[in-house]
């Protein structure tokens, strides 16, 4: 029986952030956030190595201090995916998971979920996650990316706008935030969770793909993949993860830790 493809997880982490500079080193319960992410990713059953990709010496040193693996990358990268690709290029692996460095409580099971399609079907180049939306407020929130998929589970579109829009089901204007989710209708809407698994061969092609118009408008990098005619397999999960965009988001992480413990 052939060996399973080697899977690595790469966590892009940079110091610069307009909303929260230095957030990878923000302390949560005595540990820097990047350590929480590394430890969660390391629990995934399919992952053989976890690597932090950074362009900042301070982040790299902290990772090494807690026993993690850090690789210095170019400071010229325009996206985290480009940074992940630089690290993966010199690694012996077949599948690369791009783990967001600002999700300290990322469920390891979600990593295994998106790796599974690539292990089962060699034609799949990239996979990601979605989770059911159950409030109209989340559907209307432009900070929450939404996704719609076809019958095979491939992404049709990602958007910050409310998709699908139930033209007849909602009774008030979404723009005013007063709409009521119609309980008598089976409206299926999903938010996109920004965790990706790539086949390494495709990841090496990604930085060369033409930046798309839709990507530029929506500020969603994954639209570059779709607009270049490449399918993205989307897997549903029931396990959510909290992203830290601003310093005040740390309180939500602490609250979730209290619930877990």
C-alpha positions as CSV (number, residue, x, y, z in Angstrom):
1,X,0.0,0.0,0.0
2,X,1.5,3.4,-1.0
3,X,2.4,5.9,1.7
4,X,0.0,8.7,2.4
5,X,1.0,12.1,0.9
6,X,3.1,14.2,3.2
7,X,1.1,17.1,4.6
8,X,2.7,20.3,6.2
9,X,0.9,23.2,7.8
10,X,2.4,26.7,7.3
11,X,1.3,29.7,9.4
12,X,2.0,33.1,7.8
13,X,2.7,35.6,10.5
14,X,3.8,39.2,10.0
15,X,4.2,42.1,12.4
16,X,2.7,44.8,10.3
17,X,-1.1,45.2,10.7
18,X,-3.1,48.4,10.3
19,X,-5.6,47.4,13.0
20,X,-3.3,45.4,15.4
21,X,0.4,45.7,14.9
22,X,2.4,42.8,16.4
23,X,-0.7,40.7,17.0
24,X,1.1,37.3,16.5
25,X,2.9,38.1,19.8
26,X,-0.2,39.2,21.7
27,X,-0.3,37.4,25.0
28,X,-3.2,35.1,25.7
29,X,-3.2,33.3,29.1
30,X,0.6,33.7,29.4
31,X,1.4,32.5,25.8
32,X,1.9,34.5,22.6
33,X,-1.0,34.0,20.1
34,X,1.3,32.4,17.5
35,X,2.1,29.7,20.0
36,X,-1.5,28.9,20.5
37,X,-1.9,28.5,16.7
38,X,1.1,26.3,16.4
39,X,0.0,24.0,19.2
40,X,-3.5,23.7,17.7
41,X,-2.2,22.9,14.2
42,X,0.2,20.4,15.6
43,X,-2.8,18.4,17.0
44,X,-4.1,17.7,13.5
45,X,-3.7,14.0,12.7
46,X,-2.8,14.5,9.1
47,X,-0.1,17.0,9.6
48,X,3.5,15.9,9.8
49,X,5.1,19.4,10.4
50,X,4.0,22.9,11.4
51,X,6.1,25.9,10.2
52,X,5.7,29.6,10.9
53,X,6.5,31.8,7.9
54,X,7.4,35.3,8.9
55,X,9.5,38.3,7.8
56,X,10.0,39.6,11.3
57,X,12.9,38.6,13.5
58,X,10.9,39.2,16.7
59,X,8.3,36.6,15.7
60,X,10.8,34.1,14.5
61,X,12.7,34.3,17.8
62,X,9.6,33.9,19.9
63,X,8.6,30.8,17.9
64,X,12.1,29.3,18.3
65,X,12.0,30.1,22.1
66,X,8.9,27.9,22.6
67,X,10.3,25.1,20.5
68,X,8.5,25.8,17.2
69,X,9.8,25.9,13.7
70,X,10.1,29.3,12.0
71,X,11.3,30.3,8.5
72,X,12.3,33.8,7.5
73,X,10.6,34.8,4.2
74,X,10.7,37.8,1.9
75,X,9.1,41.1,3.1
76,X,7.9,41.7,-0.5
77,X,5.0,39.3,-0.5
78,X,1.6,40.8,-1.2
79,X,-0.4,38.0,0.5
80,X,-0.1,35.2,3.1
81,X,-0.5,32.6,0.4
82,X,2.6,33.9,-1.4
83,X,4.5,33.6,1.9
84,X,3.3,30.0,2.4
85,X,4.3,29.2,-1.2
86,X,7.9,30.4,-0.5
87,X,8.2,28.0,2.4
88,X,6.6,25.1,0.7
89,X,8.8,25.3,-2.4
90,X,11.8,23.9,-0.6
91,X,9.9,21.3,1.5
92,X,9.3,17.6,0.8
93,X,5.6,17.5,0.8
94,X,2.5,17.0,-1.4
95,X,-0.1,18.9,0.4
96,X,0.2,22.3,2.2
97,X,-2.3,23.7,4.7
98,X,-2.4,27.5,5.0
99,X,-3.3,28.1,8.6
100,X,-4.3,31.7,9.6
101,X,-1.9,33.0,12.3
102,X,-4.7,35.0,14.0
103,X,-6.9,32.1,15.0
104,X,-5.5,30.9,18.3
105,X,-8.3,28.3,19.0
106,X,-8.5,26.8,15.5
107,X,-10.0,23.3,15.8
108,X,-7.4,20.7,14.6
109,X,-10.4,18.7,13.2
110,X,-10.9,21.5,10.7
111,X,-7.4,21.0,9.3
112,X,-8.0,17.3,8.9
113,X,-11.4,18.0,7.2
114,X,-9.9,20.1,4.4
115,X,-6.9,17.7,3.9
116,X,-9.3,14.8,3.4
117,X,-10.6,15.8,-0.1
118,X,-7.0,16.1,-1.5
119,X,-6.1,12.7,0.0
120,X,-9.1,11.1,-1.7
121,X,-9.1,12.8,-5.1
122,X,-5.9,13.7,-6.9
123,X,-7.8,16.0,-9.3
124,X,-8.6,18.4,-6.4
125,X,-6.1,21.2,-6.2
126,X,-7.4,23.3,-3.3
127,X,-10.0,23.0,-0.6
128,X,-11.4,25.2,2.1
129,X,-14.2,25.3,4.7
130,X,-17.7,26.7,5.2
131,X,-20.1,26.8,8.1
132,X,-23.8,27.3,8.2
133,X,-25.0,30.9,8.9
134,X,-28.0,31.1,11.3
135,X,-28.5,34.8,11.7
136,X,-29.4,37.5,9.2
137,X,-27.0,39.8,11.0
138,X,-24.0,37.5,10.0
139,X,-25.4,37.2,6.5
140,X,-25.5,41.0,6.2
141,X,-22.1,41.6,7.8
142,X,-19.5,42.6,5.1
143,X,-16.7,41.4,7.5
144,X,-18.0,37.9,7.1
145,X,-17.2,36.3,3.8
146,X,-20.0,34.2,2.3
147,X,-19.8,31.3,-0.1
148,X,-22.2,29.4,-2.4
149,X,-21.4,25.9,-3.8
150,X,-22.6,23.6,-6.5
151,X,-24.0,20.1,-6.0
152,X,-20.5,18.6,-5.9
153,X,-19.3,20.9,-3.2
154,X,-17.2,23.2,-5.4
155,X,-17.3,26.9,-4.8
156,X,-19.5,29.0,-7.2
157,X,-18.6,32.3,-5.6
158,X,-17.3,34.1,-2.5
159,X,-18.6,37.5,-1.5
160,X,-18.9,40.0,1.3
161,X,-22.4,40.6,0.2
162,X,-25.3,38.4,1.4
163,X,-25.4,35.4,-0.9
164,X,-27.7,33.8,-1.6
165,X,-30.2,36.6,-1.3
166,X,-33.7,35.3,-0.6
167,X,-35.6,38.0,-2.6
168,X,-39.1,37.0,-1.3
169,X,-38.2,35.6,2.1
170,X,-37.0,38.6,4.0
171,X,-39.5,41.2,5.1
172,X,-37.3,44.2,5.7
173,X,-34.2,45.8,4.1
174,X,-31.0,44.0,5.0
175,X,-29.1,47.3,4.6
176,X,-30.9,48.6,7.7
177,X,-30.0,45.5,9.7
178,X,-33.7,44.9,10.6
179,X,-34.4,41.8,8.6
180,X,-35.8,38.7,10.2
181,X,-34.7,35.3,9.2
182,X,-37.7,33.5,7.8
183,X,-38.2,30.5,10.1
184,X,-40.6,28.8,7.7
185,X,-38.1,28.7,4.9
186,X,-35.0,26.5,4.5
187,X,-32.6,29.2,3.5
188,X,-29.1,27.7,3.4
189,X,-26.4,30.3,3.7
190,X,-22.7,29.7,4.6
191,X,-19.8,31.7,5.8
192,X,-16.4,31.0,4.5
193,X,-13.8,30.0,7.0
194,X,-10.3,31.0,5.7
195,X,-8.4,27.8,6.1
196,X,-7.0,26.3,2.9
197,X,-5.3,23.0,1.8
198,X,-3.4,23.2,-1.5
199,X,-1.7,20.5,-3.6
200,X,1.9,21.7,-3.6
201,X,2.1,21.7,-7.4
202,X,-0.8,24.1,-7.6
203,X,0.5,26.3,-4.8
204,X,3.7,26.8,-6.8
205,X,1.5,28.2,-9.6
206,X,-0.6,30.5,-7.5
207,X,1.8,33.5,-7.3
208,X,1.9,33.5,-11.1
209,X,-1.9,33.6,-11.5
210,X,-3.2,36.9,-12.8
211,X,-4.7,39.0,-10.1
212,X,-8.4,39.1,-10.9
213,X,-10.9,42.0,-11.1
214,X,-13.3,40.3,-8.7
215,X,-10.5,39.7,-6.2
216,X,-9.6,43.4,-6.3
217,X,-13.2,44.5,-5.8
218,X,-14.2,42.1,-3.0
219,X,-10.7,42.0,-1.5
220,X,-11.0,38.2,-1.4
221,X,-7.9,36.4,-2.7
222,X,-9.7,33.1,-3.3
223,X,-11.6,34.7,-6.2
224,X,-8.3,34.8,-8.1
225,X,-8.5,31.0,-8.2
226,X,-12.0,30.9,-9.4
227,X,-11.6,33.6,-12.0
228,X,-8.6,31.7,-13.4
229,X,-10.9,28.7,-14.0
230,X,-9.7,26.5,-11.1
231,X,-12.2,24.7,-8.8
232,X,-12.2,25.0,-5.0
233,X,-13.7,22.2,-3.0
234,X,-15.6,23.4,0.0
235,X,-16.2,21.2,3.0
236,X,-18.8,22.0,5.7
237,X,-17.8,22.1,9.4
238,X,-19.7,22.7,12.6
239,X,-16.7,23.9,14.5
240,X,-16.1,27.6,14.4
241,X,-12.9,29.6,15.1
242,X,-12.4,33.1,16.4
243,X,-10.2,35.4,14.3
244,X,-8.3,38.2,16.1
245,X,-8.4,41.3,13.9
246,X,-8.3,43.9,16.7
247,X,-6.9,44.0,20.2
248,X,-10.4,44.0,21.6
249,X,-11.0,40.6,20.0
250,X,-8.7,39.0,22.5
251,X,-11.5,39.2,25.1
252,X,-13.7,36.9,22.9
253,X,-10.8,34.4,22.9
254,X,-10.5,34.5,26.6
255,X,-14.3,34.0,27.0
256,X,-14.2,31.0,24.7
257,X,-11.3,29.6,26.8
258,X,-13.4,30.0,29.9
259,X,-16.2,28.0,28.2
260,X,-13.8,25.2,27.2
261,X,-12.3,25.0,30.6
